[in-house]
Amino acid sequence: MTREELLAEIDTLVAAGDEKAVERFLIDHYEDLPKDVQGSLLLTAYTQALEKEADEARILQFQEEGI
């Protein structure tokens, strides 16, 4: 697939609202994606993981404090 075809397919899946299909497509075609897109995906995934971990830590802290 060309860069344009990959990005068009991602746009189509996103427009359909099928988050799992987008995730599967990105995983299946990760190495085919342009390097700048790969970098953006990695940064986004890493940032989201850190935010989720921080949120879970705050919830645990609230539970421990009885709030």
C-alpha positions in Angstrom: 0.0 0.0 0.0 1.2 3.5 -0.7 1.3 6.2 2.0 -1.9 7.7 0.5 -3.7 4.4 0.5 -2.8 3.7 4.1 -3.9 7.1 5.3 -7.1 6.9 3.3 -7.9 3.5 4.9 -7.2 4.9 8.3 -9.5 7.9 7.6 -12.2 5.5 6.4 -12.0 3.4 9.6 -12.0 6.5 11.8 -15.0 8.0 10.0 -16.8 4.7 10.5 -16.2 5.0 14.3 -14.8 1.5 14.7 -12.0 2.1 17.2 -11.1 -1.6 17.4 -10.8 -1.8 13.5 -8.5 1.2 13.5 -6.4 -0.3 16.2 -6.2 -3.6 14.4 -5.3 -1.9 11.1 -2.6 0.2 12.7 -1.0 -2.9 14.4 -1.2 -5.0 11.2 0.2 -2.2 9.1 2.5 -0.5 11.5 5.7 -1.2 9.6 4.1 0.0 6.4 3.3 3.4 7.8 5.5 6.4 7.2 8.1 6.9 9.9 6.6 10.2 11.0 3.2 8.5 11.5 4.9 5.6 13.4 6.6 8.2 15.7 3.3 10.0 16.3 1.6 6.7 17.1 4.2 5.7 19.6 4.3 9.0 21.3 0.5 9.1 21.6 0.3 5.5 22.9 3.1 6.3 25.5 1.4 9.5 26.6 -2.0 7.8 27.0 -0.4 5.0 29.0 1.3 7.5 31.4 -2.0 9.4 31.8 -3.9 6.3 32.5 -1.3 5.2 35.1 -1.5 8.7 36.7 -5.3 8.6 36.8 -5.2 5.2 38.4 -2.8 6.4 41.0 -5.0 9.4 41.8 -8.0 7.1 42.2 -6.1 4.8 44.5 -4.9 7.8 46.6 -8.5 9.1 46.9 -9.7 5.6 48.0 -6.9 5.4 50.6 -7.8 8.9 51.9 -11.5 8.0 52.0 -12.5 10.8 49.6 
